[in-house]
Amino acid sequence: MKKALTTLALLAMASAASASSNVQIYGVMDLGIAKGNAGASSNPGGNGASKAWQMKQSSASRLGFRGTEDLGGGLSASFLLEHRFTPDTGSYSATSPFFMQSTVSLSHKDVGTLWMGRDYAPMFWLAVKTDPFGMDGVGQIGANQYADFNSNSDIASRTNNTLGFKSRRFNGLNFDLAYSFKENGSNSQSGGNVQYQGENIYAGLGYAKVNQAIPAAGTNLNSNDELLNAAFIYSFERFRVMAYAAQGKNKNFRTTTNLYTVGMDARIGPGRFKLAVSQLDSDVNARDRNKIGIGYDYDLSKSTRLYADYGVAKQKNLSRNNAVAVGMRLAF
């Protein structure tokens, strides 16, 4: 009888918890085959200096956990943990299993969300939305969109030890603010964005800055410490056109890098055609480079697709680098 009562009590507690909170498991599995020519130019998403056929993922495979608890009065609390791995070997980072995203947050439906932890920097959202490849695969514009901002650091796209705020959308407008605290003598990064989403138009303006913790940090000639970026998308019935510009500055060496991108994606048949062209110009001439990406996603269902992508990049005074990839992506 005691066991039966205990079981009933546990079931009642679980039922009460599920009524007030919602926990989801989500993820992506992506795997394909890629081949490059081993050219010396920088080619985001490519095969680098290897000519060998490689089994690799285009979009990062992941397993995520997110949950929300309704606190009443329009207030809610939530968490997000996202783990990345390589499905061709099953390997992952044992020391940082949730290094992609790890946040706790408090939201109000009429105001927005205050969050803490590790997440994407505000300027990232403008970049990823105007890359037809979503900053994935051999065709992506990728890290070039940061115009050499913080290029020698792991806190360009995401920031650690961060306090951020994401406003709710008012008449199509919303904004993000974020500041990462300096810990263990490392750099921190601050920034923000303003975004507008209308019926057919998306536009955004973003800013990011490296906050130096030690005098030697951020003084590398090959790494800018300030970024301004802007994005624009116009959506037609079956295709979108997009434009993006970014400017990175290195205040110590007084150098500037400019990046310009145009792209499009279109619904053709059962899938989506993708095209992107980018040009990067820098005061440091050796960093000048351009890239063209082209690809097609064939939708098998709403969650599963086949893809074929090609990307070719040319950096000043270096040999051309190109890569092609075919594979499958499944989201759940």
N, C-alpha and C positions, 0 to 999 in steps of 0.2 A: 504493500500500500504506500509506504514512504517513497519507493522508487517511482511509482505511478504519479504521486503528487508532485515530486520533484520534476519529472518530465513535463507535466502539465504547466508547472510554474515557468520552466525554461521556454516552453513554446509560447506562453503568454508574453514573456519578456521579449522574445524575438519578434512576435507579432506587433507589439507596441513600438519596438525600435524601427521595424520596417515601415510602420505607418507614418513616422515622423522624419525618416531619412531615406535616401536613395543612393545606392552604391552600384556603379557600373564597371564592367571590365570591357576594354576595347583594345584594338590592336591592328597591326598591318604586317603581312608577310609578303616580301618582295624578293624575287630572285631571278637573275637572268645571266646571259653570256655576253661578254664585251671584248672587243678587239681594238687596239690602237696601233699607231705607227711609230711610237717612241720618239716623237719630235720633242725638241727642247723647250718649246713655248709652254707657258702656263695655260692649262686647259681645265677649268673647274669641272669635276665629275669624270674626267677622262682617266686613261690608264697610265698616265705619267710616262716614265722612261721604259715601259715594258711593251714588247711586241707580242707577247704571249696572249693566247685566249685566256680570259679570266671568268670565273663564275663570281658574280658580284651583284649587289642590290643597287637599284636606282634610287628609290626612296627608302629611307632608313626603316628597317623592320623594328617593330616596337610592341610592347605590352604595357597597357596603362590601366590605372585604377583611379576612379574619381567618385566622389561622394558628396552629397548635399543634404543638409539637415534644415528643415523649415523651423525657424525660431519664433514665427508668428509676427504679425504687424508689418509684413513686408520684408523682414530681416531673415537672412539665411547664412549658414556657415558651410564651408566646403573645403575639400582637399583635392590635390592632384599629384599623382606619382606616375612618372613615365620612364620605363626601362627600355633600353635599346640593345640589340644583339645582332649578330651576323648569322643568318640561317644556313649558309653553306658549310659552316663549321660548328654552329651552335654555341660559339664563344660569346662572352660578354665581359664587361669590366667588373671584376669581382670587388675592386676597391671602391667603385662609385656606381652601384647598380642603378641608381635613379638620377644620373647626372644630367639627363635631358630636361626634365621638369620636376620640380618638387616644391609645392606651395600649399599654404593654408590661407584662407581668405574669409572675409566677412562682407556680405553684400546687402544693399537695400535696393529694392526694386525702383525707387524713385530717385536714387542718387548715383549708385555705381558700386564698385568693388574695391576694397582695400585688401592688398595681398602681401605676403612675405615669403621669401625663399629664393628659389632659382627659377627664372622664367625668361622668355624672350624679351629683348630690349624693345622699346617703343619704335625705333627706326626700322626694326626687322619687318614689321607688318607691311610697310610700304614697299619694301624690296620684294618680299615673297609674293605679294598680290600682283605685281607687274612683271614677274617672270613666268611666261607661259608654262614652263616646266616645273614651277613651284620650288625652284632651287634644288631639283632632284635630277639625277641621271647625267648622261654625257652631253646632253644638249643644253643644260642649264647655264644661265648667266652666272648664277651662284655668287661666291664671295666677291667677284669683281664689282658687284653692286655697292659695296661699301667703300669704293674708291680708295683702297689701301688703308682704310681706317682700322687702327688697332690690329694690323695684320699679323703681328707676331704674338698675339695673345689669344687665349681661349675664351675671352669674354666679349667678343665682337657681337655675335648673335644673341647670346644669353649672358646673364649676369648673376653672380653669386651674392649671397648675403644682402638681398635686395628688398626694399620697401617700395611698393608701387601702388598706384591708383588708376583704375579704369572707369571712366564716367559712363553712365548710361547714355543712350542716344537721345538728343533733343533736336527735333526738326531736322533729322538727318545728320547732325553733328555730334561727335564725341571726341574725347581726348584721353591720352595716356600720359602718366608721369611715373618716373622710376629713378631711384637712387640706390646704388650698391655701396655698402659700408666697407671701409678699408680694414682688412683683417690679415694678420700674419705678414705685414709689410708689403702686401700686394696692391696693385692699382685697383681703383674702383671706377665705375662708369655711371654717368647720369644722363638723362635725356627725356624727351617727350615727343608727342605727336598730336596733330589735329587731323581728323578724318571726316570726310563728308560722303554719305551714301544716299544718292537719290534713286529715282526709278531706273534711269539709264546711265547715270554718271557716278563714278567714284573719283575722289580727289583727296590727296593727303600731303601733309608737310611734316617732316620729322627732323630731329636734332639729337646728336649724341656727343659726349665729351668725356675724355679720359681724365680722371682726377688722380694726380700722381701722389703716391704714398712715399716714394723715395726719389731723390734727385736724379738718379740714373734712369729711372723708368720713363718710357715714352719719348726718349731722345733719339731713338733709332731713325736714321734717315729713311728707312724703308717702311715706316709705320706712322701714319697720320694720327693725330690725337683729337681731332674735331671733325664732325661730319654734319652736313646739311643735305637732306634728300627730299625729293618731291615726286609724286606719282599721280598718274591720270589714266582712267579707263573709261571708254565709252562702249556700251553694250547695245548691239543691234539684235534683231530677232534670233539669228543663228550664229553670230560671231561677235567677237570683241576685239577692239584695237586698244593698245596700251602704250604709254610713254613714261619714261622714268629718267630722272637726272639726279646726280649726286656730286657733291664737292667735298673732298677731304683736305684738311690742312695740317701741316706739321709746323707748329709755331716755333719750335727750337731752330729748325733749319730754314724756315720761311719758304717751304715748298707747298705746291698745290696740285691736287689730282682731280680731274673732272671725268665723270662717267656719263655717257648718254646711251639710252636703250630705246628701241622701238620693237613692238612685238604684236602678235595676234594669236588667237585661237578660234577655231570654227568647228561647228558640228557638221561633219561630212559622213554620210552613211550612218553606220551604227557606232561611230566613234568621234574622235576629236583630233583635228590637225593643229600642230603647234609650230610657231616660227618666232625666232628672236634674233635680233642683230644688236650688238653692243660695240662701243668704241670707248677706250680709256686713254686719256691723254694726261701726261704727268710732266712736271718740271724736271723730274729725274727721267731722262729720255729712255733709259733701259727698261723702264716699267711700262712704256706705251704698248698697248695691245688691243686686239679686236677679236670678236668671236661671233660665229653664226651657228645657231642651233635649229634643227628641224626634226619633227617627229610626228608620230601618229599613235593614238590610244584606241584600241578596238575593245569596245565594251561587251563583255560576255553577260554581264548582269549589272545591277546597281553597285555591287561591291567588288566585282572581279573584272579585271581587264588585262589584255595583252598589249604590249607596247614595243615600238621600234623607234629608236632615237639615233641621231647623228649630230656630232658637234665638231667644229673645226676652229682652231684658235691660232693666231699669229702674233708673236711678241717681237718687238723691234730687235733686229740683229740676231734673232734666233730662228731655228727651223720650225716649220709649221707642225702643229700637233693636232691629229684628228682621232676620233674614236666613234665606234658604232656599237649599239647594244640592243638586244632583244630579250624580252622577259615577260613575267607575269606578276601582277600585284593583286593581292586580295585583302580587303579591309573587313574587319568584323567589330 
